[in-house]
Amino acid sequence: MASGLVRIFLNFSAGIKKYVVGLIIKTSSDPACVEKEKVYIGKLNMILVQILKQEWPKHWPTFISDIVGASRTSESLCQNNMVILKLLSEEVFDFSSGQITQVKAKHLKDRQV
C-alpha cells in the first residue's frame, strides 16, 4: 500500500515538473513573449527552483545537462536559463533563509562547482 502511494506521488511530482518545464520553455523561447510575460516567467522560474530544491540532484541528476542542452535552442531561452541558475545558486548559497538544510546545501554547493 505505502509503495503504491509513493509511486503515485512520484508520478504526480514528475507530471508537475514536466508541466512547469514545458511552460518555461514555451514562454521563454519567444523573445516577444518573454517581454510580454516577464512576471509570469519569473513566477514559473521560482516554482522550478522550489522543485529543484527538492528534486536535484538525487531525483533529477541530469538537470544541469538538461538546462545546458535546452539553452542551445534559442537565445531568449538561454537567457532565462541563466536566470534560473542564478536563482538556484542564491537559494543554495543563502543559508540565512532557513529553507534548505546545511547538509543538502553543502551537497548542492559541491555539485555546482
N, CA, C and O atoms as a GROMACS GRO file, in nm:
protein
  452
    1MET      N    1   0.082  -0.120   0.000
    1MET     CA    2   0.000   0.000   0.000
    1MET      C    3   0.087   0.126   0.000
    1MET      O    4   0.066   0.217  -0.081
    2ALA      N    5   0.184   0.131   0.091
    2ALA     CA    6   0.269   0.250   0.100
    2ALA      C    7   0.351   0.269  -0.026
    2ALA      O    8   0.367   0.382  -0.073
    3SER      N    9   0.404   0.161  -0.082
    3SER     CA   10   0.484   0.175  -0.204
    3SER      C   11   0.398   0.222  -0.320
    3SER      O   12   0.446   0.292  -0.409
    4GLY      N   13   0.271   0.183  -0.322
    4GLY     CA   14   0.179   0.230  -0.426
    4GLY      C   15   0.155   0.380  -0.414
    4GLY      O   16   0.150   0.450  -0.515
    5LEU      N   17   0.140   0.428  -0.292
    5LEU     CA   18   0.121   0.572  -0.271
    5LEU      C   19   0.245   0.650  -0.309
    5LEU      O   20   0.236   0.759  -0.367
    6VAL      N   21   0.361   0.595  -0.276
    6VAL     CA   22   0.486   0.661  -0.313
    6VAL      C   23   0.497   0.671  -0.464
    6VAL      O   24   0.535   0.774  -0.518
    7ARG      N   25   0.462   0.564  -0.532
    7ARG     CA   26   0.467   0.562  -0.678
    7ARG      C   27   0.372   0.667  -0.738
    7ARG      O   28   0.407   0.737  -0.832
    8ILE      N   29   0.252   0.676  -0.681
    8ILE     CA   30   0.155   0.776  -0.728
    8ILE      C   31   0.211   0.916  -0.706
    8ILE      O   32   0.203   1.001  -0.795
    9PHE      N   33   0.267   0.941  -0.588
    9PHE     CA   34   0.324   1.072  -0.558
    9PHE      C   35   0.438   1.106  -0.652
    9PHE      O   36   0.447   1.219  -0.702
   10LEU      N   37   0.526   1.009  -0.678
   10LEU     CA   38   0.639   1.034  -0.769
   10LEU      C   39   0.590   1.062  -0.911
   10LEU      O   40   0.645   1.150  -0.978
   11ASN      N   41   0.488   0.991  -0.956
   11ASN     CA   42   0.431   1.018  -1.089
   11ASN      C   43   0.368   1.156  -1.094
   11ASN      O   44   0.384   1.228  -1.193
   12PHE      N   45   0.298   1.194  -0.987
   12PHE     CA   46   0.236   1.325  -0.980
   12PHE      C   47   0.342   1.434  -0.981
   12PHE      O   48   0.329   1.534  -1.052
   13SER      N   49   0.448   1.415  -0.902
   13SER     CA   50   0.558   1.513  -0.897
   13SER      C   51   0.625   1.527  -1.032
   13SER      O   52   0.655   1.638  -1.076
   14ALA      N   53   0.648   1.414  -1.098
   14ALA     CA   54   0.711   1.418  -1.231
   14ALA      C   55   0.622   1.491  -1.331
   14ALA      O   56   0.672   1.563  -1.417
   15GLY      N   57   0.492   1.472  -1.320
   15GLY     CA   58   0.399   1.541  -1.408
   15GLY      C   59   0.401   1.692  -1.388
   15GLY      O   60   0.400   1.768  -1.485
   16ILE      N   61   0.404   1.735  -1.263
   16ILE     CA   62   0.410   1.878  -1.233
   16ILE      C   63   0.540   1.937  -1.285
   16ILE      O   64   0.541   2.043  -1.347
   17LYS      N   65   0.650   1.868  -1.260
   17LYS     CA   66   0.782   1.914  -1.306
   17LYS      C   67   0.782   1.929  -1.457
   17LYS      O   68   0.828   2.030  -1.510
   18LYS      N   69   0.732   1.828  -1.527
   18LYS     CA   70   0.729   1.830  -1.673
   18LYS      C   71   0.642   1.946  -1.723
   18LYS      O   72   0.677   2.012  -1.821
   19TYR      N   73   0.530   1.969  -1.658
   19TYR     CA   74   0.439   2.077  -1.697
   19TYR      C   75   0.505   2.214  -1.680
   19TYR      O   76   0.500   2.297  -1.770
   20VAL      N   77   0.567   2.236  -1.565
   20VAL     CA   78   0.633   2.365  -1.538
   20VAL      C   79   0.748   2.387  -1.635
   20VAL      O   80   0.762   2.497  -1.690
   21VAL      N   81   0.830   2.286  -1.656
   21VAL     CA   82   0.942   2.298  -1.750
   21VAL      C   83   0.890   2.328  -1.890
   21VAL      O   84   0.946   2.413  -1.960
   22GLY      N   85   0.784   2.261  -1.931
   22GLY     CA   86   0.725   2.286  -2.063
   22GLY      C   87   0.676   2.429  -2.078
   22GLY      O   88   0.697   2.491  -2.182
   23LEU      N   89   0.610   2.482  -1.974
   23LEU     CA   90   0.564   2.621  -1.978
   23LEU      C   91   0.681   2.718  -1.988
   23LEU      O   92   0.676   2.816  -2.063
   24ILE      N   93   0.786   2.692  -1.912
   24ILE     CA   94   0.903   2.779  -1.916
   24ILE      C   95   0.966   2.778  -2.055
   24ILE      O   96   0.999   2.883  -2.109
   25ILE      N   97   0.982   2.660  -2.113
   25ILE     CA   98   1.042   2.650  -2.246
   25ILE      C   99   0.954   2.721  -2.349
   25ILE      O  100   1.004   2.796  -2.433
   26LYS      N  101   0.824   2.698  -2.342
   26LYS     CA  102   0.732   2.759  -2.439
   26LYS      C  103   0.734   2.912  -2.431
   26LYS      O  104   0.746   2.978  -2.534
   27THR      N  105   0.724   2.966  -2.311
   27THR     CA  106   0.719   3.112  -2.298
   27THR      C  107   0.855   3.178  -2.313
   27THR      O  108   0.863   3.293  -2.358
   28SER      N  109   0.960   3.109  -2.277
   28SER     CA  110   1.094   3.169  -2.285
   28SER      C  111   1.158   3.159  -2.422
   28SER      O  112   1.256   3.228  -2.449
   29SER      N  113   1.104   3.076  -2.509
   29SER     CA  114   1.165   3.057  -2.641
   29SER      C  115   1.132   3.169  -2.738
   29SER      O  116   1.202   3.187  -2.838
   30ASP      N  117   1.028   3.245  -2.710
   30ASP     CA  118   0.986   3.353  -2.798
   30ASP      C  119   1.020   3.488  -2.734
   30ASP      O  120   0.961   3.523  -2.631
   31PRO      N  121   1.114   3.563  -2.791
   31PRO     CA  122   1.155   3.691  -2.730
   31PRO      C  123   1.039   3.788  -2.707
   31PRO      O  124   1.038   3.859  -2.606
   32ALA      N  125   0.942   3.791  -2.798
   32ALA     CA  126   0.827   3.880  -2.780
   32ALA      C  127   0.744   3.837  -2.660
   32ALA      O  128   0.694   3.920  -2.584
   33CYS      N  129   0.730   3.708  -2.643
   33CYS     CA  130   0.654   3.653  -2.530
   33CYS      C  131   0.727   3.678  -2.399
   33CYS      O  132   0.664   3.705  -2.296
   34VAL      N  133   0.858   3.669  -2.402
   34VAL     CA  134   0.938   3.693  -2.281
   34VAL      C  135   0.913   3.834  -2.229
   34VAL      O  136   0.892   3.854  -2.109
   35GLU      N  137   0.915   3.930  -2.318
   35GLU     CA  138   0.892   4.070  -2.277
   35GLU      C  139   0.751   4.090  -2.225
   35GLU      O  140   0.730   4.159  -2.125
   36LYS      N  141   0.655   4.030  -2.292
   36LYS     CA  142   0.514   4.046  -2.256
   36LYS      C  143   0.479   3.972  -2.127
   36LYS      O  144   0.396   4.019  -2.049
   37GLU      N  145   0.541   3.858  -2.103
   37GLU     CA  146   0.507   3.771  -1.990
   37GLU      C  147   0.618   3.764  -1.885
   37GLU      O  148   0.638   3.660  -1.822
   38LYS      N  149   0.688   3.874  -1.866
   38LYS     CA  150   0.804   3.878  -1.776
   38LYS      C  151   0.769   3.832  -1.633
   38LYS      O  152   0.842   3.751  -1.574
   39VAL      N  153   0.660   3.882  -1.578
   39VAL     CA  154   0.621   3.846  -1.441
   39VAL      C  155   0.583   3.698  -1.432
   39VAL      O  156   0.622   3.628  -1.339
   40TYR      N  157   0.507   3.652  -1.531
   40TYR     CA  158   0.465   3.512  -1.537
   40TYR      C  159   0.586   3.419  -1.543
   40TYR      O  160   0.591   3.319  -1.470
   41ILE      N  161   0.682   3.450  -1.627
   41ILE     CA  162   0.803   3.368  -1.639
   41ILE      C  163   0.882   3.371  -1.508
   41ILE      O  164   0.937   3.269  -1.466
   42GLY      N  165   0.886   3.486  -1.444
   42GLY     CA  166   0.954   3.496  -1.315
   42GLY      C  167   0.892   3.403  -1.211
   42GLY      O  168   0.964   3.339  -1.134
   43LYS      N  169   0.760   3.398  -1.209
   43LYS     CA  170   0.690   3.308  -1.115
   43LYS      C  171   0.718   3.162  -1.149
   43LYS      O  172   0.743   3.080  -1.060
   44LEU      N  173   0.714   3.129  -1.279
   44LEU     CA  174   0.745   2.992  -1.321
   44LEU      C  175   0.888   2.954  -1.282
   44LEU      O  176   0.913   2.843  -1.237
   45ASN      N  177   0.981   3.047  -1.299
   45ASN     CA  178   1.120   3.022  -1.262
   45ASN      C  179   1.132   2.991  -1.113
   45ASN      O  180   1.205   2.900  -1.073
   46MET      N  181   1.061   3.068  -1.030
   46MET     CA  182   1.066   3.045  -0.886
   46MET      C  183   1.004   2.910  -0.849
   46MET      O  184   1.053   2.841  -0.759
   47ILE      N  185   0.897   2.873  -0.917
   47ILE     CA  186   0.837   2.741  -0.894
   47ILE      C  187   0.938   2.632  -0.927
   47ILE      O  188   0.954   2.536  -0.852
   48LEU      N  189   1.005   2.647  -1.041
   48LEU     CA  190   1.105   2.547  -1.081
   48LEU      C  191   1.218   2.538  -0.979
   48LEU      O  192   1.264   2.428  -0.947
   49VAL      N  193   1.263   2.650  -0.928
   49VAL     CA  194   1.370   2.650  -0.828
   49VAL      C  195   1.324   2.576  -0.701
   49VAL      O  196   1.401   2.501  -0.641
   50GLN      N  197   1.198   2.596  -0.662
   50GLN     CA  198   1.147   2.525  -0.544
   50GLN      C  199   1.141   2.375  -0.571
   50GLN      O  200   1.172   2.294  -0.483
   51ILE      N  201   1.103   2.336  -0.693
   51ILE     CA  202   1.104   2.195  -0.732
   51ILE      C  203   1.247   2.141  -0.727
   51ILE      O  204   1.272   2.032  -0.676
   52LEU      N  205   1.340   2.219  -0.780
   52LEU     CA  206   1.481   2.176  -0.784
   52LEU      C  207   1.537   2.155  -0.644
   52LEU      O  208   1.617   2.064  -0.622
   53LYS      N  209   1.497   2.238  -0.550
   53LYS     CA  210   1.546   2.224  -0.414
   53LYS      C  211   1.506   2.089  -0.354
   53LYS      O  212   1.574   2.038  -0.266
   54GLN      N  213   1.397   2.032  -0.403
   54GLN     CA  214   1.353   1.902  -0.354
   54GLN      C  215   1.405   1.786  -0.441
   54GLN      O  216   1.434   1.678  -0.390
   55GLU      N  217   1.416   1.810  -0.570
   55GLU     CA  218   1.443   1.703  -0.666
   55GLU      C  219   1.591   1.686  -0.702
   55GLU      O  220   1.636   1.574  -0.728
   56TRP      N  221   1.665   1.795  -0.704
   56TRP     CA  222   1.802   1.792  -0.756
   56TRP      C  223   1.900   1.786  -0.639
   56TRP      O  224   1.880   1.858  -0.541
   57PRO      N  225   1.997   1.708  -0.644
   57PRO     CA  226   2.045   1.622  -0.751
   57PRO      C  227   1.993   1.478  -0.745
   57PRO      O  228   2.005   1.404  -0.842
   58LYS      N  229   1.936   1.437  -0.631
   58LYS     CA  230   1.902   1.295  -0.613
   58LYS      C  231   1.800   1.244  -0.716
   58LYS      O  232   1.822   1.140  -0.778
   59HIS      N  233   1.690   1.317  -0.734
   59HIS     CA  234   1.584   1.270  -0.822
   59HIS      C  235   1.588   1.332  -0.961
   59HIS      O  236   1.510   1.293  -1.049
   60TRP      N  237   1.677   1.426  -0.982
   60TRP     CA  238   1.691   1.490  -1.114
   60TRP      C  239   1.839   1.515  -1.140
   60TRP      O  240   1.880   1.630  -1.152
   61PRO      N  241   1.918   1.410  -1.149
   61PRO     CA  242   2.063   1.427  -1.163
   61PRO      C  243   2.106   1.489  -1.295
   61PRO      O  244   2.218   1.539  -1.307
   62THR      N  245   2.018   1.487  -1.395
   62THR     CA  246   2.053   1.541  -1.527
   62THR      C  247   2.013   1.687  -1.544
   62THR      O  248   2.019   1.740  -1.655
   63PHE      N  249   1.972   1.752  -1.436
   63PHE     CA  250   1.921   1.889  -1.450
   63PHE      C  251   2.021   1.981  -1.520
   63PHE      O  252   1.984   2.052  -1.613
   64ILE      N  253   2.145   1.982  -1.477
   64ILE     CA  254   2.244   2.074  -1.535
   64ILE      C  255   2.262   2.045  -1.684
   64ILE      O  256   2.260   2.138  -1.765
   65SER      N  257   2.279   1.921  -1.720
   65SER     CA  258   2.294   1.890  -1.863
   65SER      C  259   2.166   1.918  -1.940
   65SER      O  260   2.172   1.958  -2.056
   66ASP      N  261   2.050   1.900  -1.877
   66ASP     CA  262   1.922   1.932  -1.942
   66ASP      C  263   1.912   2.081  -1.972
   66ASP      O  264   1.873   2.120  -2.082
   67ILE      N  265   1.947   2.164  -1.874
   67ILE     CA  266   1.932   2.308  -1.893
   67ILE      C  267   2.035   2.362  -1.992
   67ILE      O  268   2.007   2.454  -2.068
   68VAL      N  269   2.155   2.302  -1.991
   68VAL     CA  270   2.258   2.342  -2.088
   68VAL      C  271   2.212   2.305  -2.229
   68VAL      O  272   2.225   2.385  -2.322
   69GLY      N  273   2.160   2.184  -2.245
   69GLY     CA  274   2.111   2.141  -2.376
   69GLY      C  275   1.998   2.227  -2.427
   69GLY      O  276   1.994   2.262  -2.545
   70ALA      N  277   1.905   2.262  -2.339
   70ALA     CA  278   1.792   2.346  -2.379
   70ALA      C  279   1.838   2.487  -2.415
   70ALA      O  280   1.776   2.553  -2.499
   71SER      N  281   1.945   2.533  -2.354
   71SER     CA  282   1.994   2.668  -2.380
   71SER      C  283   2.044   2.686  -2.523
   71SER      O  284   2.053   2.799  -2.572
   72ARG      N  285   2.074   2.578  -2.589
   72ARG     CA  286   2.125   2.586  -2.726
   72ARG      C  287   2.016   2.614  -2.828
   72ARG      O  288   2.045   2.645  -2.943
   73THR      N  289   1.890   2.603  -2.787
   73THR     CA  290   1.780   2.615  -2.885
   73THR      C  291   1.746   2.758  -2.921
   73THR      O  292   1.709   2.786  -3.035
   74SER      N  293   1.757   2.851  -2.825
   74SER     CA  294   1.728   2.991  -2.856
   74SER      C  295   1.797   3.082  -2.755
   74SER      O  296   1.822   3.045  -2.641
   75GLU      N  297   1.827   3.202  -2.801
   75GLU     CA  298   1.896   3.298  -2.714
   75GLU      C  299   1.810   3.338  -2.595
   75GLU      O  300   1.859   3.349  -2.483
   76SER      N  301   1.680   3.361  -2.620
   76SER     CA  302   1.593   3.404  -2.511
   76SER      C  303   1.577   3.294  -2.406
   76SER      O  304   1.571   3.322  -2.286
   77LEU      N  305   1.569   3.168  -2.450
   77LEU     CA  306   1.562   3.057  -2.355
   77LEU      C  307   1.693   3.045  -2.278
   77LEU      O  308   1.692   3.018  -2.157
   78CYS      N  309   1.804   3.064  -2.344
   78CYS     CA  310   1.934   3.061  -2.279
   78CYS      C  311   1.943   3.169  -2.171
   78CYS      O  312   1.991   3.143  -2.060
   79GLN      N  313   1.895   3.290  -2.202
   79GLN     CA  314   1.897   3.398  -2.104
   79GLN      C  315   1.812   3.362  -1.982
   79GLN      O  316   1.852   3.386  -1.868
   80ASN      N  317   1.694   3.304  -2.008
   80ASN     CA  318   1.609   3.267  -1.896
   80ASN      C  319   1.671   3.154  -1.814
   80ASN      O  320   1.660   3.152  -1.692
   81ASN      N  321   1.736   3.061  -1.881
   81ASN     CA  322   1.802   2.952  -1.808
   81ASN      C  323   1.912   3.006  -1.718
   81ASN      O  324   1.935   2.952  -1.609
   82MET      N  325   1.979   3.110  -1.761
   82MET     CA  326   2.080   3.173  -1.675
   82MET      C  327   2.014   3.235  -1.552
   82MET      O  328   2.070   3.232  -1.443
   83VAL      N  329   1.895   3.292  -1.570
   83VAL     CA  330   1.820   3.347  -1.457
   83VAL      C  331   1.785   3.234  -1.359
   83VAL      O  332   1.798   3.250  -1.238
   84ILE      N  333   1.741   3.120  -1.412
   84ILE     CA  334   1.707   3.005  -1.327
   84ILE      C  335   1.829   2.960  -1.248
   84ILE      O  336   1.819   2.936  -1.127
   85LEU      N  337   1.943   2.950  -1.313
   85LEU     CA  338   2.066   2.908  -1.243
   85LEU      C  339   2.106   3.010  -1.136
   85LEU      O  340   2.153   2.972  -1.029
   86LYS      N  341   2.087   3.137  -1.166
   86LYS     CA  342   2.118   3.242  -1.068
   86LYS      C  343   2.026   3.228  -0.946
   86LYS      O  344   2.072   3.234  -0.832
   87LEU      N  345   1.896   3.211  -0.971
   87LEU     CA  346   1.801   3.195  -0.862
   87LEU      C  347   1.834   3.072  -0.778
   87LEU      O  348   1.828   3.076  -0.655
   88LEU      N  349   1.869   2.964  -0.844
   88LEU     CA  350   1.904   2.841  -0.773
   88LEU      C  351   2.028   2.861  -0.688
   88LEU      O  352   2.033   2.818  -0.573
   89SER      N  353   2.129   2.927  -0.743
   89SER     CA  354   2.251   2.948  -0.666
   89SER      C  355   2.226   3.040  -0.546
   89SER      O  356   2.286   3.021  -0.440
   90GLU      N  357   2.137   3.138  -0.562
   90GLU     CA  358   2.102   3.225  -0.450
   90GLU      C  359   2.034   3.145  -0.340
   90GLU      O  360   2.060   3.168  -0.221
   91GLU      N  361   1.948   3.053  -0.377
   91GLU     CA  362   1.881   2.969  -0.278
   91GLU      C  363   1.980   2.876  -0.208
   91GLU      O  364   1.972   2.857  -0.087
   92VAL      N  365   2.071   2.819  -0.283
   92VAL     CA  366   2.165   2.723  -0.228
   92VAL      C  367   2.267   2.791  -0.137
   92VAL      O  368   2.302   2.737  -0.033
   93PHE      N  369   2.312   2.908  -0.175
   93PHE     CA  370   2.419   2.974  -0.100
   93PHE      C  371   2.369   3.071   0.005
   93PHE      O  372   2.450   3.127   0.078
   94ASP      N  373   2.237   3.093   0.017
   94ASP     CA  374   2.182   3.182   0.119
   94ASP      C  375   2.138   3.099   0.239
   94ASP      O  376   2.025   3.052   0.245
   95PHE      N  377   2.228   3.082   0.333
   95PHE     CA  378   2.199   2.998   0.449
   95PHE      C  379   2.103   3.066   0.546
   95PHE      O  380   2.044   2.998   0.630
   96SER      N  381   2.086   3.197   0.538
   96SER     CA  382   2.001   3.267   0.633
   96SER      C  383   1.853   3.242   0.610
   96SER      O  384   1.772   3.263   0.700
   97SER      N  385   1.815   3.196   0.490
   97SER     CA  386   1.673   3.177   0.461
   97SER      C  387   1.614   3.061   0.540
   97SER      O  388   1.494   3.061   0.569
   98GLY      N  389   1.695   2.963   0.574
   98GLY     CA  390   1.648   2.850   0.652
   98GLY      C  391   1.559   2.754   0.576
   98GLY      O  392   1.500   2.664   0.637
   99GLN      N  393   1.547   2.769   0.444
   99GLN     CA  394   1.459   2.682   0.366
   99GLN      C  395   1.531   2.559   0.313
   99GLN      O  396   1.468   2.472   0.252
  100ILE      N  397   1.658   2.551   0.333
  100ILE     CA  398   1.734   2.436   0.283
  100ILE      C  399   1.832   2.395   0.392
  100ILE      O  400   1.896   2.481   0.453
  101THR      N  401   1.843   2.268   0.417
  101THR     CA  402   1.930   2.223   0.525
  101THR      C  403   2.076   2.244   0.488
  101THR      O  404   2.112   2.248   0.370
  102GLN      N  405   2.159   2.258   0.589
  102GLN     CA  406   2.301   2.280   0.564
  102GLN      C  407   2.365   2.160   0.495
  102GLN      O  408   2.454   2.178   0.412
  103VAL      N  409   2.323   2.040   0.529
  103VAL     CA  410   2.379   1.920   0.465
  103VAL      C  411   2.344   1.919   0.317
  103VAL      O  412   2.430   1.895   0.232
  104LYS      N  413   2.216   1.945   0.287
  104LYS     CA  414   2.173   1.947   0.147
  104LYS      C  415   2.241   2.063   0.074
  104LYS      O  416   2.282   2.048  -0.041
  105ALA      N  417   2.252   2.177   0.139
  105ALA     CA  418   2.317   2.292   0.076
  105ALA      C  419   2.463   2.260   0.042
  105ALA      O  420   2.512   2.295  -0.065
  106LYS      N  421   2.530   2.192   0.134
  106LYS     CA  422   2.669   2.154   0.107
  106LYS      C  423   2.676   2.059  -0.012
  106LYS      O  424   2.762   2.073  -0.099
  107HIS      N  425   2.586   1.963  -0.016
  107HIS     CA  426   2.584   1.868  -0.127
  107HIS      C  427   2.557   1.940  -0.259
  107HIS      O  428   2.625   1.914  -0.359
  108LEU      N  429   2.460   2.031  -0.260
  108LEU     CA  430   2.428   2.106  -0.382
  108LEU      C  431   2.543   2.198  -0.422
  108LEU      O  432   2.576   2.211  -0.540
  109LYS      N  433   2.604   2.262  -0.322
  109LYS     CA  434   2.716   2.352  -0.349
  109LYS      C  435   2.831   2.276  -0.412
  109LYS      O  436   2.893   2.323  -0.507
  110ASP      N  437   2.861   2.158  -0.359
  110ASP     CA  438   2.968   2.076  -0.414
  110ASP      C  439   2.938   2.034  -0.556
  110ASP      O  440   3.030   2.024  -0.638
  111ARG      N  441   2.813   2.008  -0.589
  111ARG     CA  442   2.774   1.965  -0.724
  111ARG      C  443   2.779   2.080  -0.823
  111ARG      O  444   2.795   2.056  -0.943
  112GLN      N  445   2.764   2.205  -0.777
  112GLN     CA  446   2.762   2.320  -0.868
  112GLN      C  447   2.899   2.358  -0.919
  112GLN      O  448   2.910   2.422  -1.023
  113VAL      N  449   3.002   2.322  -0.849
  113VAL     CA  450   3.137   2.358  -0.888
  113VAL      C  451   3.166   2.300  -1.021
  113VAL      O  452   3.275   2.318  -1.074
   0.00000   0.00000   0.00000
